[in-house]
Amino acid sequence: MKPIMEKEAAGIKTMYREVLKGLSMRPKTLPSKYFYDERGSKLFDAICDLKEYYVTRTELSIMERYMDEIVSVIGERAMLIEYGSGSSEKIKRILDAESGIEVYVPIDISREFLFENAAIIAGRYPRLEVLPVCADFSKPFDLPHPEKEIEKRVVYFPGSTIGNFHRQEARDFLRNIARVCGKDSGLIIGVDLKKDERVLHAAYNDARGLTAEFNLNQLQRLNRELGSNFDLNKFAHKALYNREAGRIEMHIVSNDKQRVNINGSVIDFEKNESIWTESSYKYHIEEFQELALQAGFHPQKVWTDERNYFSIHYLKVD
């Protein structure tokens, strides 16, 4: 148990440092990765089932329609590395399609959620070697060494998480994936597309308030893990579309002038001052392909839905 406890303590120290740095900036920010504690991960899964949140439903419809093509680009004797695996629901569809995946490496920052779902996958697909990695995939990490022989690495990055990175960050992130993949390997990635702003507004301001709960849960997590004293009743969720930047912005807004203590460090808020918690960039297909080229990938395939709400790209490292 000692190594795990030491690792968790190091994680808390990193969180404390990153949170203080973000809340000392103008505008204030929080890293979006801290949405995903166990409760946050479950809230996000619930959001994905909402009528307003078109992303997951549309991506799954694309997968269903083009599954044979998706499986064919993965190939045989493959290691599939899923960034931000969550509940692993999408990978189950690929595994059920008799893909050539021999090794599955789910990567997620929420330890309990990760290992719980990895165990489910291992039980459902006993021939599959499942090697979960608890890590912040936006930073360097070591891949496990499988017992099975593999011929190809394919990174799977579903959803629209690439949109959470600013453009330069997204380019750097894709470059890192290319290094992980290595020569002749690939990336299957979900990319949300630009569309009617009314559709975007509804998706990030749902009627049930689950997105608001998900956003504010980050403050609740800071209270629990960092000993802060955020009063959630004094903050509110806000999401808006920045047309010029081509992104949804999520904020937590202070309802009044107030002071918050984070384990001895004091953070002051003005009335209506916000914490910028997440960006979600939307792309035209050509925009994203150009970004991928700059990062060392070569676009091979792109699949979309009939309304062009969402896209799935297969990119290759030559």
Summary of the structure (lengths in Angstrom):
residues: 318
radius of gyration: 19.8
end to end distance: 42.6
largest distance: 59.3
contacts: 1013
relative contact order: 0.16
helix: 43%
strand: 26%
